[in-house]
Structures are given as C-alpha cells and as structure tokens.
Amino acid sequence: MRCPKDRKTELPASLLSDSLQVHCCPDCKGTWIPAQAYETWQEQQPPVSLSHLPQTLDVDFVHSPYDTKGALCPECNHYLARAKVGLKMPFYVERCPNCGGIWCDHGEWEALEQMGLQPVIQQLFTSEWQTRLKEREQAEQERKATIEKLGEDIATRLFELAEMLEKHPNGDFGVAYIMRRFDR
C-alpha cells in the first residue's frame, strides 16, 4: 500500500489512538485509516451526535502542504472525496467513496480529536454537515462585519439584545419596533 499523496512511499502499519489500526506515511506523516479498522474502533467509542455543530470548529495546527493535493485511494485506486472541516483554518479530510477508507494529512486527526469529530468522520461528508458548516461560516462573517461597522461595544450590545429577543415570546415585536424606527 502506497501513500495516496505521493504514490511512491510505502505505508507501514501503525496504531492511532491506542487501538485504531492504521497505515502512516513516513514522509508526509499522513495517515490511512482502513474502513473496517475505523468501524471496529468507532464501535468502541461513546456515541456522538452531530445534530448540532461542536462549539469550536477552530483549532490551531500547521496545515500540511499536501492538504490541497488530490489523492487516490491506496486500497482501490479511486479518487478520494474531500470534506471541509473547520472555520478559521479550514482543512479537508479525505475519504474513498468506494471502499470507505479515510485519509488524514499530518495534524488533521489531532484537530478532529480537539473538535470531538474523530468518531463521526463519515458524517462530515454529508450535505447536512456541509450546509451547517457553511451557515456557521456565514454567521461568523456577518458577526465580524457587524463589529467592523458598529464597533466592538455597540456590536456586543446588539448581539446580546438579539439573543434576548430570540428567547422572548414576543421578541418579534421588539424587532418590528426597531425596524420601524429606521423606516422614518
């Protein structure tokens, strides 16, 4: 089995997370996780639900220079599909659509662990996850733009007011009041 990124380096067997049997590239430090090994490991983990996005989707790590490089599955030679993970420093986990094996470039498994996503990697490839990630990304951009336009103090007050109005049973009345004030 050869590294999916350079196709030259052999992938020796190794262990990840003490019991997950993987193959690691000695050159690029990426990790190939065979589907069966991942499923066996996954069954031993406490159940995790992605009904809501984790609180933090930002972790600091050094991106692999191979993250943007396309790859072929080392087991069945199909192109690996990519799933975007993270907001501030997004990266892409890859998975074979044919055999289900997973490729993590150097540092990505650890980033997934910090986010609590390593037991649910398959869900990262769903349109539901990608849609929620995009919504979170847009909300973060809107938040930054609001701070930039109004300043930190007013923006913070506005965010607090918006949260209070969202929770109030008649919050829509408060929003309508503010909108009427600006229609004049």
Buried (B, 14 or more C-beta within 10 A) or exposed (E): BBBBBBEEBEBEEBEBEEEBBBBBBEBBEBBBBBBEBBEEBBEEEEEEEBEEBEEEBBBEBEBBEBBEEEBBBBBEEEBBBBBBBBBEBBBBBBBBEBBBBBBBBBBBBBBBBBBEBBBBBBBBBEEEBBEBBEEEBEEBEEEEEBBEEEEEEEBEEBEEBBEEBEEEEEBEEBBEEEEEEEEE
